[in-house]
């Protein structure tokens, strides 16, 4: 079987993380357990302990991979913006990453919940108190939502579309607004909001963020 071949070539850790990501997609963080991912990889759970110290270690790696998926969608949506005016394009890119964030939460609620289950760290690193060099919620340099949002806000400042004296801390306000709506739509009382109301909610939050900047 493919997982056995991967194991013999020293790729068991990757097989276990990939299996955890698959389980998280349908079951969220609660589905990511060592026995289940070991079974998917075709090995005993004792073999998994050679790569992960415990359940939290595995979940942190899977959460980081889910966070990376979110970041890649945000970057892809940003890169798809094609406008001749630099300022208009920068504003459109900021809007695009916000919509991508919400779309990811709605399309992949299991991955979204796992990404923010409280254990997301760069793979292979221990958790630390306080933000990392790239800010909280980053899989790697420039790939997490914090770093992506910060870079887009910095671009607006560079273009003169956002006052530099209002830049400090703006990422926290913008991220909180978009993440808050996403969480309400996935886990909270806005879950199952009808299509028209959903669009109204998204537009209201994103336009408020844009006006606030």
Backbone torsions as a table, in degrees:
resi	resn	phi	psi	omega
1	UNK	NA	156.3	-173.7
2	UNK	-61.6	-40.4	-178.4
3	UNK	-63.9	-36.1	178.7
4	UNK	-66.0	-42.1	178.3
5	UNK	-62.2	-41.3	179.1
6	UNK	-61.7	-40.3	-180.0
7	UNK	-63.0	-46.0	-177.3
8	UNK	-64.6	-21.0	178.3
9	UNK	-97.2	14.3	175.2
10	UNK	80.5	19.0	-177.9
11	UNK	-107.7	26.4	-177.5
12	UNK	-63.3	-39.8	-179.3
13	UNK	-58.2	-45.4	179.2
14	UNK	-63.7	-39.7	178.6
15	UNK	-62.5	-38.9	179.6
16	UNK	-68.3	-42.8	178.5
17	UNK	-64.6	-44.5	179.2
18	UNK	-60.6	-40.7	177.3
19	UNK	-64.2	-38.8	177.5
20	UNK	-64.5	-38.5	177.7
21	UNK	-64.1	-41.2	177.5
22	UNK	-61.8	-43.6	179.8
23	UNK	-67.0	-38.8	-179.6
24	UNK	-65.2	-30.3	-177.3
25	UNK	-60.9	-37.7	-178.4
26	UNK	-101.0	-26.6	-174.3
27	UNK	-117.8	-0.2	-178.9
28	UNK	68.9	-168.8	-175.3
29	UNK	-62.4	-28.6	-179.0
30	UNK	-64.2	-23.3	-178.2
31	UNK	-83.4	-12.0	-176.1
32	UNK	-88.6	92.5	179.0
33	UNK	-128.7	151.2	-174.2
34	UNK	-59.2	-43.0	-178.3
35	UNK	-63.2	-40.8	-177.5
36	UNK	-68.0	-44.6	-179.1
37	UNK	-70.8	-32.2	176.8
38	UNK	-64.6	-41.5	179.4
39	UNK	-62.8	-41.1	178.9
40	UNK	-65.1	-33.3	-179.4
41	UNK	-83.0	-8.8	178.3
42	UNK	78.7	26.9	179.1
43	UNK	-129.3	167.8	176.9
44	UNK	-75.4	156.0	-179.5
45	UNK	-68.0	-20.9	175.4
46	UNK	-64.4	-34.6	178.3
47	UNK	-65.5	-33.2	179.7
48	UNK	-64.8	-30.1	-178.6
49	UNK	-69.4	-11.2	174.5
50	UNK	-74.5	-18.4	-177.2
51	UNK	-114.4	-22.8	179.9
52	UNK	-133.3	129.5	-176.7
53	UNK	-66.5	-33.1	-177.3
54	UNK	-164.4	-175.5	-179.6
55	UNK	-61.3	-40.2	-178.6
56	UNK	-63.9	-35.3	178.8
57	UNK	-65.0	-44.6	176.7
58	UNK	-63.3	-46.5	-177.7
59	UNK	-62.9	-36.5	177.5
60	UNK	-61.7	-41.9	179.6
61	UNK	-66.6	-41.5	179.0
62	UNK	-67.8	-41.5	178.7
63	UNK	-61.0	-41.6	178.5
64	UNK	-62.7	-38.6	178.5
65	UNK	-66.6	-38.2	177.0
66	UNK	-66.4	-39.0	177.0
67	UNK	-62.5	-38.4	178.5
68	UNK	-63.1	-39.5	178.1
69	UNK	-61.8	-42.0	176.8
70	UNK	-62.0	-46.8	-179.9
71	UNK	-60.7	-39.4	-179.8
72	UNK	-66.1	-37.3	177.2
73	UNK	-65.6	-42.4	178.2
74	UNK	-59.8	-44.5	179.9
75	UNK	-65.8	-38.5	179.6
76	UNK	-65.0	-42.9	179.1
77	UNK	-65.5	-39.1	178.6
78	UNK	-64.2	-43.4	-178.6
79	UNK	-66.3	-22.6	-177.8
80	UNK	-78.2	-12.6	179.5
81	UNK	-70.8	129.0	-178.1
82	UNK	-137.6	90.9	179.0
83	UNK	-128.9	143.3	-176.8
84	UNK	-71.3	-32.5	-178.6
85	UNK	-82.1	126.1	-174.4
86	UNK	-62.8	-43.2	-178.2
87	UNK	-68.1	-45.7	178.2
88	UNK	-60.6	-39.0	179.7
89	UNK	-66.5	-41.8	179.7
90	UNK	-63.7	-41.4	177.9
91	UNK	-66.8	-37.9	178.3
92	UNK	-66.8	-35.8	178.4
93	UNK	-67.0	-39.1	177.4
94	UNK	-63.5	-43.2	177.0
95	UNK	-62.4	-39.9	-177.5
96	UNK	-64.0	-40.1	-178.8
97	UNK	-71.8	-30.7	175.7
98	UNK	-66.9	-42.7	178.0
99	UNK	-66.4	-38.2	178.5
100	UNK	-61.9	-40.4	179.7
101	UNK	-59.9	-48.6	-179.6
102	UNK	-67.1	-42.3	179.3
103	UNK	-60.9	-40.4	179.2
104	UNK	-62.6	-44.6	-180.0
105	UNK	-60.4	-41.2	-178.2
106	UNK	-75.4	-38.0	-177.4
107	UNK	-79.9	-32.7	-176.2
108	UNK	-130.9	65.9	-177.2
109	UNK	-61.0	-32.9	178.2
110	UNK	-64.1	-46.2	177.9
111	UNK	-66.4	-39.2	-179.1
112	UNK	-62.9	-47.0	179.5
113	UNK	-63.1	-38.1	-178.9
114	UNK	-69.5	-40.4	-179.8
115	UNK	-57.9	-34.0	-176.3
116	UNK	-113.6	34.5	-178.1
117	UNK	-83.7	2.6	175.6
118	UNK	98.8	2.4	-177.7
119	UNK	-122.2	2.5	-174.6
120	UNK	-66.7	121.3	175.4
121	UNK	-143.9	162.6	172.2
122	UNK	-56.6	137.7	-175.5
123	UNK	-57.6	136.7	175.5
124	UNK	84.8	-2.9	-179.7
125	UNK	-108.5	149.2	176.9
126	UNK	-74.7	157.2	176.4
127	UNK	-70.4	148.5	176.8
128	UNK	-128.4	151.9	173.4
129	UNK	-80.5	133.3	-179.3
130	UNK	91.8	166.4	-176.9
131	UNK	-70.9	151.3	175.2
132	UNK	-81.5	-175.8	-180.0
133	UNK	-57.3	-37.4	-177.5
134	UNK	-93.3	4.7	-179.4
135	UNK	91.9	169.7	-177.6
136	UNK	-69.5	148.4	174.8
137	UNK	73.8	41.6	-179.9
138	UNK	-121.1	129.9	175.0
139	UNK	-75.5	-37.4	-178.8
140	UNK	-163.7	176.1	-177.1
141	UNK	-54.2	119.6	175.0
142	UNK	76.6	4.3	-173.8
143	UNK	-105.1	-17.8	-178.4
144	UNK	-86.8	161.7	-177.5
145	UNK	-59.0	-36.4	179.2
146	UNK	-62.0	-50.1	-178.4
147	UNK	-65.8	-39.1	179.9
148	UNK	-65.2	-47.5	178.3
149	UNK	-61.1	-44.8	-179.9
150	UNK	-59.2	-42.4	-179.6
151	UNK	-64.2	-37.9	-179.9
152	UNK	-70.9	-35.7	176.2
153	UNK	-68.1	-39.4	177.4
154	UNK	-62.5	-35.4	178.2
155	UNK	-64.3	-41.0	178.4
156	UNK	-63.0	-38.6	177.2
157	UNK	-64.6	-44.6	-178.9
158	UNK	-59.7	-34.9	-179.1
159	UNK	-86.1	-1.1	179.6
160	UNK	78.5	14.7	-178.2
161	UNK	-93.9	-3.7	-179.6
162	UNK	-145.4	119.7	-177.0
163	UNK	-57.3	131.5	-177.7
164	UNK	-60.8	-32.3	-177.8
165	UNK	-73.5	-12.3	176.7
166	UNK	-101.8	1.2	-177.2
167	UNK	-71.0	-41.2	-176.1
168	UNK	-57.2	123.6	177.8
169	UNK	82.8	-3.2	-177.3
170	UNK	-62.5	-30.6	-179.6
171	UNK	-64.5	-31.6	-180.0
172	UNK	-68.9	-41.4	179.3
173	UNK	-66.3	-46.4	-178.3
174	UNK	-65.4	-44.3	-179.0
175	UNK	-65.4	-41.8	-179.6
176	UNK	-60.4	-41.1	-179.0
177	UNK	-64.4	-48.9	-176.5
178	UNK	-71.7	-41.4	178.8
179	UNK	-67.5	-38.6	178.8
180	UNK	-60.2	-44.9	177.2
181	UNK	-63.9	-44.5	-179.6
182	UNK	-58.6	-44.0	-179.0
183	UNK	-66.4	-39.5	177.7
184	UNK	-64.2	-35.6	-179.3
185	UNK	-74.8	-29.4	-177.6
186	UNK	-91.2	-44.4	-171.7
187	UNK	-115.5	-21.6	-168.8
188	UNK	-101.7	-161.2	-175.3
189	UNK	-68.4	-11.3	176.8
190	UNK	-91.3	4.3	178.9
191	UNK	-62.4	132.8	179.9
192	UNK	78.5	18.4	178.9
193	UNK	-60.0	133.4	178.9
194	UNK	-56.7	154.9	-174.3
195	UNK	-51.0	-47.8	-178.1
196	UNK	-64.8	-42.4	179.3
197	UNK	-68.1	-35.5	177.7
198	UNK	-62.0	-46.3	179.2
199	UNK	-63.0	-38.6	178.2
200	UNK	-62.6	-43.5	-179.7
201	UNK	-63.2	-45.0	-179.3
202	UNK	-63.2	-47.0	-179.2
203	UNK	-63.3	-39.2	-178.8
204	UNK	-63.6	-45.2	-178.6
205	UNK	-68.2	-47.4	-177.5
206	UNK	-66.4	-38.3	178.7
207	UNK	-68.8	-34.7	177.3
208	UNK	-65.8	-41.6	176.2
209	UNK	-61.4	-45.6	-179.0
210	UNK	-62.2	-42.9	178.8
211	UNK	-66.2	-36.4	179.4
212	UNK	-65.4	-26.1	178.3
213	UNK	-84.2	NA	NA
